[in-house]
């Protein structure tokens, strides 16, 4: 099974940024940010991705990871 893994939670921890703080800075709700962090989102707007990258000083590939053959337990 393939998937797109969202590494936003790990990135937030490494940057010492709280979810609430990021949500406020990029203009989305904490609930929507949580959906994104947990990988339950069906998509992400480029504007949102760009805002996250700007605030966390990162690249889209730092947040999103394509996994070709992943195990359900990952």
Buried (B, 14 or more C-beta within 10 A) or exposed (E): EEBEEBBBBEBBEEEEBEBEEBBEBBEBEBEBBBBBBEBEBEEBEEEBBEBBBEBBEBEEEBBBEEEEEEEEEE
